[in-house]
Amino acid sequence: MRLMIMFDLPMQTSEDRKNYRHFRKALISEGFFMMQFSVYVRVCSNSQNAKSIEKRIGAITPKEGLVQSVMLTEKQYQAMHFIAGEPSKDIINSAERTVMI
């Protein structure tokens, strides 16, 4: 299971930029990696774990802006099409990272 967080936060004031930096650092500390600008992904053990992480992210989300999440199975994530650009070859981006128990 993968949890994807997509966000568009305001960057007009110094407070907005501070909120953005805090939110981004919190995502990284939660184990998310940047897939694209403002799109972060994390591997989760199951949907219950993903919901728990989603709830924690909701608690640290800035009041202004847009933050969305989507849960994807490994099969859905691996079926992603690259229309332009090349996929990252990092182990974190591949199914090899997934351990089935």
C-alpha positions as CSV (number, residue, x, y, z in Angstrom):
1,M,0.0,0.0,0.0
2,R,1.3,3.5,-0.8
3,L,0.0,6.7,0.6
4,M,0.4,9.7,-1.7
5,I,0.1,13.3,-0.4
6,M,-0.4,16.1,-2.9
7,F,-0.4,19.7,-1.8
8,D,-0.6,23.3,-3.0
9,L,0.3,25.7,-0.2
10,P,0.4,29.5,-0.4
11,M,3.9,31.1,-0.5
12,Q,3.1,34.8,-0.3
13,T,4.1,35.7,3.2
14,S,7.0,34.7,5.5
15,E,4.4,32.8,7.6
16,D,3.2,30.9,4.6
17,R,6.8,29.9,3.7
18,K,7.4,28.9,7.3
19,N,4.2,26.7,7.3
20,Y,5.3,25.1,4.0
21,R,8.8,24.3,5.4
22,H,7.3,22.8,8.6
23,F,4.8,20.7,6.6
24,R,7.4,19.4,4.2
25,K,9.8,18.5,7.0
26,A,7.0,16.7,8.8
27,L,6.2,14.7,5.7
28,I,9.9,13.6,5.4
29,S,10.1,12.8,9.1
30,E,7.0,10.6,8.6
31,G,8.9,8.6,6.0
32,F,7.6,10.2,2.8
33,F,9.8,10.8,-0.2
34,M,9.4,13.5,-2.8
35,M,8.0,12.0,-6.1
36,Q,7.6,15.4,-7.7
37,F,7.3,18.9,-6.3
38,S,4.4,18.9,-3.9
39,V,3.8,15.2,-4.4
40,Y,5.1,12.9,-1.6
41,V,4.7,9.1,-1.3
42,R,5.2,6.6,1.5
43,V,5.0,2.9,1.6
44,C,2.5,1.6,4.3
45,S,2.1,-1.9,5.6
46,N,-1.7,-1.9,5.1
47,S,-4.7,0.4,4.7
48,Q,-5.1,0.8,8.5
49,N,-1.5,2.0,8.8
50,A,-2.1,4.4,5.8
51,K,-5.3,5.8,7.5
52,S,-3.4,6.3,10.8
53,I,-0.6,8.2,8.9
54,E,-3.1,10.2,7.0
55,K,-4.7,11.3,10.3
56,R,-1.3,12.4,11.7
57,I,-0.7,14.4,8.5
58,G,-4.1,16.0,8.9
59,A,-3.1,17.3,12.3
60,I,0.0,19.1,11.0
61,T,-1.6,20.4,7.8
62,P,-1.5,24.3,7.5
63,K,-4.9,26.0,7.6
64,E,-4.4,27.7,4.2
65,G,-4.0,25.8,0.9
66,L,-5.0,22.5,-0.5
67,V,-3.7,19.1,0.7
68,Q,-5.0,15.8,-0.7
69,S,-4.3,12.2,-0.2
70,V,-4.8,9.0,-2.0
71,M,-4.1,5.4,-1.1
72,L,-2.8,3.1,-3.8
73,T,-2.1,-0.6,-3.8
74,E,1.4,-1.7,-5.0
75,K,-0.2,-3.0,-8.2
76,Q,-1.8,0.4,-8.9
77,Y,1.4,2.2,-8.1
78,Q,3.5,0.0,-10.3
79,A,1.0,0.4,-13.2
80,M,1.8,4.2,-13.3
81,H,2.6,5.4,-16.8
82,F,5.4,7.9,-17.5
83,I,4.2,10.1,-20.3
84,A,7.3,12.3,-20.2
85,G,10.5,11.8,-18.3
86,E,12.1,8.7,-16.8
87,P,11.2,6.9,-13.6
88,S,13.6,7.0,-10.8
89,K,15.7,3.8,-10.4
90,D,15.9,4.1,-6.6
91,I,15.0,1.0,-4.6
92,I,12.5,3.2,-2.7
93,N,10.5,3.7,-6.0
94,S,10.3,0.0,-6.9
95,A,8.4,-3.0,-5.9
96,E,11.7,-4.6,-4.7
97,R,11.3,-2.6,-1.5
98,T,8.0,-4.3,-0.7
99,V,8.3,-7.2,1.7
100,M,5.4,-9.7,1.8
101,I,4.8,-11.4,5.1
